[in-house]
């Protein structure tokens, strides 16, 4: 069985610096690490609904925008057995080896609200600056799943990740 996930790269500009929401994963049996908020898509849940739900459950933040959400396409007809959502993500990942077979989509988004002290298997959600994230990566304190997407994002900002 493969797990299908959505994850948010939630950004803002604050004090002339770009910041990204990260959180500490606190799941029994797993090592603690910083990660991006997100999680599994439930059966027949839309990608955007899942992203909003997961971010709210883990951080307490309400997603206010998802890049490319306006351009998404839904199809459903009286003769079709399917209703389909198609949306362009920022990036996709697939685990090629490891304890969990998973595939996921990353979306660039914005959010507002107050952070939860403790979320769904998470805590310490906060706005991290680019240098803080670079440090988490350098010290191997960033999720193995999210590290490639974060490096890709930092490289697109023309920022060396270490």
DRENVOGU-719129 format. One record per atom (N, C-alpha, C): residue number from 1; x, y, z. Coordinates in Angstrom, 3 decimals. Example, Ala and Ser with C-alpha at 12.3 -4.5 7.8 and 13.67 -1.06 7.14 Angstrom:
BEGIN
[1; [13.190; -5.690; 7.800]],
[1; [12.300; -4.500; 7.800]],
[1; [13.200; -3.300; 7.800]],
[2; [12.850; -2.250; 7.080]],
[2; [13.670; -1.060; 7.140]],
[2; [12.900; 0.030; 7.870]],
***
This chain:
BEGIN
[1; [0.845; -1.173; 0.000]],
[1; [0.000; 0.000; 0.000]],
[1; [0.895; 1.243; 0.000]],
[2; [0.509; 2.213; -0.794]],
[2; [1.251; 3.466; -0.845]],
[2; [0.425; 4.559; -0.169]],
[3; [1.089; 5.368; 0.633]],
[3; [0.439; 6.503; 1.294]],
[3; [0.528; 7.711; 0.367]],
[4; [-0.576; 8.408; 0.175]],
[4; [-0.606; 9.593; -0.673]],
[4; [-0.793; 10.813; 0.233]],
[5; [0.115; 11.765; 0.122]],
[5; [0.181; 12.904; 1.036]],
[5; [0.149; 14.238; 0.303]],
[6; [-0.231; 15.270; 1.055]],
[6; [-0.093; 16.660; 0.620]],
[6; [0.702; 17.383; 1.691]],
[7; [1.517; 18.352; 1.265]],
[7; [2.343; 19.095; 2.207]],
[7; [2.386; 20.553; 1.752]],
[8; [2.425; 21.452; 2.717]],
[8; [2.421; 22.870; 2.404]],
[8; [3.753; 23.540; 2.672]],
[9; [4.201; 24.311; 1.711]],
[9; [5.311; 25.238; 1.922]],
[9; [4.632; 26.583; 2.130]],
[10; [4.406; 26.905; 3.413]],
[10; [3.664; 28.102; 3.790]],
[10; [4.672; 29.224; 4.008]],
[11; [4.540; 30.289; 3.235]],
[11; [5.539; 31.362; 3.276]],
[11; [4.907; 32.696; 3.646]],
[12; [5.759; 33.581; 4.120]],
[12; [5.385; 34.981; 4.355]],
[12; [6.657; 35.812; 4.334]],
[13; [6.485; 37.113; 4.148]],
[13; [7.567; 38.078; 4.294]],
[13; [7.367; 38.753; 5.646]],
[14; [8.430; 38.767; 6.466]],
[14; [8.342; 39.369; 7.799]],
[14; [9.688; 40.016; 8.115]],
[15; [9.668; 41.276; 8.484]],
[15; [10.904; 42.020; 8.771]],
[15; [11.913; 41.893; 7.629]],
[16; [11.417; 42.030; 6.407]],
[16; [12.242; 41.950; 5.194]],
[16; [12.930; 40.608; 5.008]],
[17; [12.368; 39.564; 5.587]],
[17; [12.901; 38.213; 5.418]],
[17; [11.776; 37.261; 5.041]],
[18; [12.086; 36.290; 4.199]],
[18; [11.134; 35.240; 3.895]],
[18; [11.164; 34.245; 5.048]],
[19; [9.970; 33.824; 5.470]],
[19; [9.842; 32.814; 6.521]],
[19; [8.922; 31.699; 6.034]],
[20; [9.158; 30.508; 6.561]],
[20; [8.408; 29.310; 6.180]],
[20; [7.973; 28.602; 7.455]],
[21; [6.748; 28.094; 7.458]],
[21; [6.259; 27.354; 8.621]],
[21; [6.901; 25.970; 8.656]],
[22; [7.499; 25.657; 9.809]],
[22; [8.000; 24.313; 10.084]],
[22; [7.464; 23.885; 11.446]],
[23; [7.504; 22.611; 11.676]],
[23; [7.017; 22.061; 12.944]],
[23; [7.880; 20.878; 13.335]],
[24; [7.824; 20.520; 14.598]],
[24; [8.577; 19.375; 15.104]],
[24; [7.671; 18.154; 15.075]],
[25; [8.081; 17.115; 14.371]],
[25; [7.328; 15.861; 14.301]],
[25; [7.523; 15.119; 15.614]],
[26; [6.425; 14.786; 16.264]],
[26; [6.453; 14.077; 17.549]],
[26; [5.571; 12.843; 17.430]],
[27; [6.103; 11.807; 16.823]],
[27; [5.342; 10.577; 16.640]],
[27; [6.116; 9.438; 17.279]],
[28; [5.438; 8.708; 18.152]],
[28; [6.088; 7.627; 18.880]],
[28; [6.749; 6.651; 17.907]],
[29; [7.986; 6.309; 18.220]],
[29; [8.734; 5.369; 17.384]],
[29; [9.518; 6.023; 16.259]],
[30; [9.343; 7.330; 16.063]],
[30; [10.065; 8.046; 15.013]],
[30; [10.992; 9.075; 15.636]],
[31; [12.146; 9.302; 15.028]],
[31; [13.030; 10.343; 15.561]],
[31; [12.409; 11.724; 15.357]],
[32; [12.660; 12.628; 16.302]],
[32; [12.173; 14.003; 16.180]],
[32; [12.926; 14.715; 15.069]],
[33; [12.191; 15.467; 14.272]],
[33; [12.814; 16.280; 13.233]],
[33; [11.847; 17.388; 12.852]],
[34; [12.388; 18.435; 12.271]],
[34; [11.537; 19.501; 11.762]],
[34; [11.039; 19.092; 10.384]],
[35; [9.816; 19.512; 10.085]],
[35; [9.191; 19.143; 8.824]],
[35; [8.214; 20.222; 8.392]],
[36; [7.708; 20.055; 7.183]],
[36; [6.644; 20.906; 6.670]],
[36; [5.307; 20.294; 7.068]],
[37; [4.284; 21.109; 7.306]],
[37; [2.988; 20.540; 7.687]],
[37; [2.315; 19.846; 6.507]],
[38; [1.605; 18.781; 6.819]],
[38; [0.859; 18.044; 5.807]],
[38; [0.647; 16.615; 6.247]],
[39; [-0.031; 15.852; 5.430]],
[39; [-0.289; 14.465; 5.777]],
[39; [-1.115; 13.774; 4.715]],
[40; [-1.676; 12.649; 5.098]],
[40; [-2.395; 11.789; 4.157]],
[40; [-3.712; 12.375; 3.674]],
[41; [-3.970; 12.116; 2.413]],
[41; [-5.252; 12.451; 1.819]],
[41; [-6.218; 11.323; 2.168]],
[42; [-7.389; 11.693; 2.668]],
[42; [-8.398; 10.686; 2.992]],
[42; [-9.119; 10.246; 1.720]],
[43; [-9.749; 9.096; 1.775]],
[43; [-10.428; 8.547; 0.608]],
[43; [-11.436; 9.550; 0.038]],
[44; [-11.289; 9.842; -1.249]],
[44; [-12.146; 10.751; -2.012]],
[44; [-12.148; 12.192; -1.499]],
[45; [-11.140; 12.566; -0.753]],
[45; [-10.974; 13.950; -0.322]],
[45; [-10.189; 14.688; -1.398]],
[46; [-10.584; 15.914; -1.718]],
[46; [-9.830; 16.653; -2.732]],
[46; [-8.452; 17.028; -2.176]],
[47; [-7.532; 17.239; -3.081]],
[47; [-6.168; 17.606; -2.706]],
[47; [-6.165; 18.894; -1.871]],
[48; [-6.920; 19.883; -2.310]],
[48; [-6.918; 21.171; -1.607]],
[48; [-7.634; 21.074; -0.258]],
[49; [-8.698; 20.285; -0.183]],
[49; [-9.360; 20.076; 1.115]],
[49; [-8.415; 19.393; 2.087]],
[50; [-7.691; 18.384; 1.614]],
[50; [-6.741; 17.659; 2.457]],
[50; [-5.633; 18.586; 2.947]],
[51; [-5.122; 19.421; 2.071]],
[51; [-4.058; 20.353; 2.447]],
[51; [-4.539; 21.299; 3.542]],
[52; [-5.702; 21.869; 3.354]],
[52; [-6.251; 22.781; 4.367]],
[52; [-6.491; 22.058; 5.696]],
[53; [-7.062; 20.868; 5.645]],
[53; [-7.352; 20.110; 6.861]],
[53; [-6.072; 19.749; 7.605]],
[54; [-5.093; 19.220; 6.895]],
[54; [-3.844; 18.786; 7.529]],
[54; [-3.106; 19.968; 8.158]],
[55; [-3.043; 21.083; 7.448]],
[55; [-2.347; 22.252; 7.996]],
[55; [-3.060; 22.753; 9.246]],
[56; [-4.364; 22.785; 9.221]],
[56; [-5.123; 23.224; 10.395]],
[56; [-4.911; 22.262; 11.570]],
[57; [-5.003; 20.953; 11.322]],
[57; [-4.836; 19.961; 12.397]],
[57; [-3.447; 20.007; 13.025]],
[58; [-2.439; 20.250; 12.214]],
[58; [-1.070; 20.188; 12.714]],
[58; [-0.567; 21.512; 13.264]],
[59; [-1.024; 22.625; 12.701]],
[59; [-0.465; 23.922; 13.101]],
[59; [-1.469; 24.875; 13.742]],
[60; [-2.743; 24.722; 13.426]],
[60; [-3.751; 25.679; 13.865]],
[60; [-3.955; 26.815; 12.881]],
[61; [-3.188; 26.836; 11.791]],
[61; [-3.288; 27.897; 10.794]],
[61; [-4.354; 27.571; 9.745]],
[62; [-4.995; 28.624; 9.244]],
[62; [-5.976; 28.503; 8.177]],
[62; [-5.316; 28.907; 6.863]],
[63; [-5.344; 28.026; 5.884]],
[63; [-4.770; 28.329; 4.572]],
[63; [-5.615; 29.405; 3.908]],
[64; [-4.971; 30.485; 3.472]],
[64; [-5.680; 31.586; 2.816]],
[64; [-5.516; 31.562; 1.306]],
[65; [-4.437; 30.947; 0.813]],
[65; [-4.266; 30.813; -0.640]],
[65; [-3.362; 29.624; -0.935]],
[66; [-3.645; 28.995; -2.055]],
[66; [-2.832; 27.891; -2.573]],
[66; [-2.487; 28.255; -4.011]],
[67; [-1.203; 28.307; -4.312]],
[67; [-0.792; 28.658; -5.673]],
[67; [-1.422; 27.678; -6.660]],
[68; [-1.935; 28.189; -7.737]],
[68; [-2.578; 27.450; -8.829]],
[68; [-3.987; 26.957; -8.504]],
[69; [-4.509; 27.279; -7.331]],
[69; [-5.857; 26.812; -6.999]],
[69; [-6.902; 27.414; -7.944]],
[70; [-6.709; 28.642; -8.357]],
[70; [-7.673; 29.302; -9.241]],
[70; [-7.746; 28.591; -10.591]],
[71; [-6.623; 28.031; -11.046]],
[71; [-6.578; 27.393; -12.360]],
[71; [-6.986; 25.916; -12.328]],
[72; [-7.298; 25.377; -11.159]],
[72; [-7.619; 23.950; -11.098]],
[72; [-8.852; 23.628; -11.926]],
[73; [-8.929; 22.379; -12.357]],
[73; [-10.036; 21.923; -13.202]],
[73; [-10.698; 20.733; -12.526]],
[74; [-12.024; 20.757; -12.503]],
[74; [-12.818; 19.632; -12.009]],
[74; [-13.629; 19.089; -13.183]],
[75; [-13.748; 17.792; -13.263]],
[75; [-14.614; 17.196; -14.283]],
[75; [-15.577; 16.237; -13.618]],
[76; [-16.794; 16.284; -14.086]],
[76; [-17.840; 15.358; -13.645]],
[76; [-18.978; 15.501; -14.641]],
[77; [-19.495; 14.388; -15.048]],
[77; [-20.639; 14.436; -15.952]],
[77; [-21.647; 13.382; -15.525]],
[78; [-22.830; 13.481; -16.071]],
[78; [-23.878; 12.520; -15.735]],
[78; [-23.534; 11.121; -16.212]],
[79; [-22.707; 11.018; -17.252]],
[79; [-22.365; 9.701; -17.801]],
[79; [-21.058; 9.142; -17.243]],
[80; [-20.311; 9.963; -16.511]],
[80; [-19.013; 9.529; -15.988]],
[80; [-19.161; 8.888; -14.612]],
[81; [-18.320; 7.928; -14.351]],
[81; [-18.275; 7.315; -13.033]],
[81; [-17.346; 8.073; -12.099]],
[82; [-16.613; 9.022; -12.651]],
[82; [-15.595; 9.720; -11.878]],
[82; [-15.862; 11.214; -11.789]],
[83; [-15.476; 11.786; -10.645]],
[83; [-15.314; 13.226; -10.507]],
[83; [-13.825; 13.406; -10.242]],
[84; [-13.188; 14.288; -10.992]],
[84; [-11.731; 14.391; -10.939]],
[84; [-11.310; 15.842; -10.708]],
[85; [-10.309; 16.014; -9.842]],
[85; [-9.696; 17.320; -9.614]],
[85; [-8.301; 17.275; -10.220]],
[86; [-7.941; 18.301; -10.961]],
[86; [-6.596; 18.414; -11.516]],
[86; [-6.050; 19.780; -11.119]],
[87; [-4.894; 19.773; -10.445]],
[87; [-4.275; 21.013; -9.989]],
[87; [-2.765; 20.861; -10.117]],
[88; [-2.103; 21.927; -10.434]],
[88; [-0.655; 21.920; -10.622]],
[88; [0.033; 22.144; -9.272]],
[89; [0.790; 21.143; -8.771]],
[89; [1.519; 21.328; -7.509]],
[89; [2.833; 22.065; -7.748]],
[90; [3.475; 22.446; -6.648]],
[90; [4.822; 23.018; -6.742]],
[90; [5.817; 21.910; -7.073]],
[91; [5.697; 20.784; -6.370]],
[91; [6.621; 19.670; -6.563]],
[91; [5.940; 18.386; -6.105]],
[92; [6.549; 17.265; -6.467]],
[92; [6.053; 15.958; -6.036]],
[92; [7.233; 15.146; -5.523]],
[93; [6.953; 14.224; -4.607]],
[93; [7.998; 13.326; -4.129]],
[93; [7.486; 11.893; -4.117]],
[94; [8.420; 10.976; -4.159]],
[94; [8.118; 9.561; -3.983]],
[94; [9.271; 8.953; -3.206]],
[95; [8.950; 8.185; -2.167]],
[95; [10.019; 7.475; -1.470]],
[95; [10.439; 6.303; -2.351]],
[96; [11.725; 6.130; -2.495]],
[96; [12.257; 5.040; -3.308]],
[96; [12.736; 3.882; -2.447]],
[97; [12.911; 4.152; -1.165]],
[97; [13.295; 3.137; -0.200]],
[97; [13.003; 3.707; 1.178]],
[98; [12.703; 2.857; 2.118]],
[98; [12.461; 3.324; 3.479]],
[98; [11.341; 2.556; 4.144]],
[99; [11.005; 2.963; 5.356]],
[99; [10.007; 2.218; 6.128]],
[99; [8.571; 2.397; 5.636]],
[100; [8.295; 3.463; 4.866]],
[100; [6.932; 3.723; 4.390]],
[100; [6.991; 4.062; 2.907]],
[101; [6.164; 3.397; 2.125]],
[101; [6.049; 3.687; 0.704]],
[101; [5.076; 4.847; 0.567]],
[102; [5.565; 6.001; 0.109]],
[102; [4.683; 7.153; 0.022]],
[102; [4.967; 7.994; -1.208]],
[103; [3.936; 8.721; -1.584]],
[103; [3.974; 9.664; -2.692]],
[103; [3.272; 10.916; -2.198]],
[104; [3.792; 12.082; -2.559]],
[104; [3.162; 13.298; -2.072]],
[104; [3.344; 14.474; -2.998]],
[105; [2.512; 15.467; -2.755]],
[105; [2.527; 16.706; -3.515]],
[105; [2.776; 17.876; -2.577]],
[106; [3.633; 18.792; -3.008]],
[106; [3.898; 20.023; -2.266]],
[106; [3.177; 21.179; -2.947]],
[107; [2.622; 22.059; -2.126]],
[107; [1.954; 23.244; -2.636]],
[107; [2.500; 24.466; -1.930]],
[108; [2.700; 25.546; -2.686]],
[108; [3.066; 26.829; -2.112]],
[108; [1.776; 27.490; -1.646]],
[109; [1.763; 27.968; -0.416]],
[109; [0.540; 28.567; 0.103]],
[109; [0.845; 29.620; 1.160]],
[110; [-0.213; 30.332; 1.514]],
[110; [-0.143; 31.289; 2.611]],
[110; [-1.192; 30.881; 3.635]],
[111; [-0.990; 31.319; 4.859]],
[111; [-1.922; 30.962; 5.936]],
[111; [-1.890; 32.044; 6.993]],
[112; [-2.927; 32.027; 7.829]],
[112; [-2.988; 32.967; 8.942]],
[112; [-3.605; 32.270; 10.141]],
[113; [-3.440; 32.906; 11.290]],
[113; [-3.990; 32.366; 12.525]],
[113; [-2.912; 32.208; 13.571]],
[114; [-3.275; 31.543; 14.652]],
[114; [-2.350; 31.318; 15.757]],
[114; [-1.936; 29.859; 15.792]],
[115; [-0.672; 29.643; 16.096]],
[115; [-0.159; 28.278; 16.160]],
[115; [-0.721; 27.527; 17.363]],
[116; [-0.972; 26.245; 17.166]],
[116; [-1.312; 25.352; 18.267]],
[116; [-0.047; 25.068; 19.062]],
[117; [-0.165; 24.862; 20.377]],
[117; [0.997; 24.429; 21.150]],
[117; [1.365; 23.000; 20.773]],
[118; [0.334; 22.167; 20.634]],
[118; [0.530; 20.777; 20.232]],
[118; [-0.492; 20.465; 19.155]],
[119; [-0.019; 19.977; 18.010]],
[119; [-0.900; 19.609; 16.910]],
[119; [-1.014; 18.103; 16.808]],
[120; [-1.476; 17.644; 15.674]],
[120; [-1.642; 16.222; 15.409]],
[120; [-0.262; 15.582; 15.195]],
[121; [0.287; 14.964; 16.232]],
[121; [1.637; 14.374; 16.227]],
[121; [2.729; 15.407; 15.958]],
[122; [2.449; 16.663; 16.284]],
[122; [3.417; 17.731; 16.064]],
[122; [3.404; 18.703; 17.238]],
[123; [4.461; 19.476; 17.325]],
[123; [4.505; 20.585; 18.274]],
[123; [5.517; 21.606; 17.768]],
[124; [5.545; 22.730; 18.433]],
[124; [6.495; 23.798; 18.127]],
[124; [6.424; 24.295; 16.691]],
[125; [5.209; 24.345; 16.122]],
[125; [5.071; 24.949; 14.795]],
[125; [5.453; 26.420; 14.915]],
[126; [6.224; 26.900; 13.952]],
[126; [6.677; 28.285; 14.006]],
[126; [7.129; 28.768; 12.634]],
[127; [7.250; 30.092; 12.535]],
[127; [7.815; 30.691; 11.330]],
[127; [9.333; 30.625; 11.446]],
[128; [9.980; 29.976; 10.505]],
[128; [11.445; 29.859; 10.510]],
[128; [12.021; 30.687; 9.364]],
[129; [13.112; 31.371; 9.643]],
[129; [13.796; 32.131; 8.600]],
[129; [14.588; 31.167; 7.719]],
[130; [14.994; 31.643; 6.579]],
[130; [15.803; 30.821; 5.666]],
[130; [17.087; 30.348; 6.355]],
[131; [17.832; 31.230; 7.073]],
[131; [19.035; 30.727; 7.767]],
[131; [18.720; 29.636; 8.801]],
[132; [17.587; 29.742; 9.492]],
[132; [17.212; 28.694; 10.451]],
[132; [16.976; 27.368; 9.736]],
[133; [16.265; 27.419; 8.615]],
[133; [15.993; 26.193; 7.855]],
[133; [17.293; 25.621; 7.304]],
[134; [18.161; 26.475; 6.796]],
[134; [19.467; 26.004; 6.321]],
[134; [20.214; 25.280; 7.436]],
[135; [20.123; 25.812; 8.646]],
[135; [20.789; 25.199; 9.793]],
[135; [20.160; 23.843; 10.144]],
[136; [18.818; 23.762; 10.135]],
[136; [18.146; 22.476; 10.392]],
[136; [18.623; 21.418; 9.395]],
[137; [18.746; 21.817; 8.132]],
[137; [19.204; 20.873; 7.097]],
[137; [20.651; 20.484; 7.348]],
[138; [21.491; 21.478; 7.602]],
[138; [22.928; 21.229; 7.821]],
[138; [23.160; 20.298; 9.013]],
[139; [22.366; 20.473; 10.080]],
[139; [22.520; 19.656; 11.286]],
[139; [21.719; 18.359; 11.222]],
[140; [21.172; 18.046; 10.058]],
[140; [20.382; 16.834; 9.841]],
[140; [19.187; 16.753; 10.801]],
[141; [18.554; 17.902; 11.027]],
[141; [17.376; 17.963; 11.900]],
[141; [16.108; 18.219; 11.097]],
[142; [16.197; 18.059; 9.772]],
[142; [15.042; 18.283; 8.908]],
[142; [14.607; 16.946; 8.331]],
[143; [13.317; 16.753; 8.188]],
[143; [12.729; 15.509; 7.705]],
[143; [13.372; 15.018; 6.408]],
[144; [13.673; 13.723; 6.368]],
[144; [14.215; 13.128; 5.139]],
[144; [13.230; 13.260; 3.978]],
[145; [11.938; 13.193; 4.278]],
[145; [10.922; 13.318; 3.232]],
[145; [10.914; 14.741; 2.669]],
[146; [10.968; 15.748; 3.543]],
[146; [10.834; 17.139; 3.105]],
[146; [12.143; 17.790; 2.672]],
[147; [13.255; 17.205; 3.045]],
[147; [14.557; 17.828; 2.746]],
[147; [14.757; 18.113; 1.250]],
[148; [14.479; 17.163; 0.338]],
[148; [14.704; 17.475; -1.084]],
[148; [13.849; 18.635; -1.590]],
[149; [12.581; 18.687; -1.179]],
[149; [11.712; 19.783; -1.624]],
[149; [12.193; 21.113; -1.059]],
[150; [12.643; 21.105; 0.187]],
[150; [13.113; 22.356; 0.793]],
[150; [14.398; 22.816; 0.109]],
[151; [15.295; 21.885; -0.195]],
[151; [16.521; 22.253; -0.915]],
[151; [16.173; 22.825; -2.288]],
[152; [15.225; 22.187; -2.983]],
[152; [14.801; 22.678; -4.289]],
[152; [14.231; 24.090; -4.165]],
[153; [13.397; 24.311; -3.163]],
[153; [12.793; 25.631; -2.951]],
[153; [13.864; 26.677; -2.631]],
[154; [14.787; 26.341; -1.735]],
[154; [15.859; 27.281; -1.385]],
[154; [16.735; 27.597; -2.596]],
[155; [17.026; 26.577; -3.411]],
[155; [17.827; 26.811; -4.609]],
[155; [17.109; 27.747; -5.591]],
[156; [15.786; 27.638; -5.671]],
[156; [15.029; 28.537; -6.541]],
[156; [15.034; 29.968; -6.010]],
[157; [15.196; 30.122; -4.720]],
[157; [15.316; 31.459; -4.133]],
[157; [16.716; 32.025; -4.354]],
[158; [17.577; 31.225; -4.993]],
[158; [18.973; 31.591; -5.190]],
[158; [19.676; 31.683; -3.847]],
[159; [19.346; 30.743; -2.975]],
[159; [19.915; 30.680; -1.635]],
[159; [20.583; 29.324; -1.493]],
[160; [21.840; 29.301; -1.135]],
[160; [22.513; 28.042; -0.899]],
[160; [21.953; 27.421; 0.357]],
[161; [21.627; 26.148; 0.308]],
[161; [20.969; 25.532; 1.456]],
[161; [21.909; 25.149; 2.569]],
[162; [23.201; 25.037; 2.301]],
[162; [24.172; 24.793; 3.396]],
[162; [25.396; 25.632; 3.157]],
***
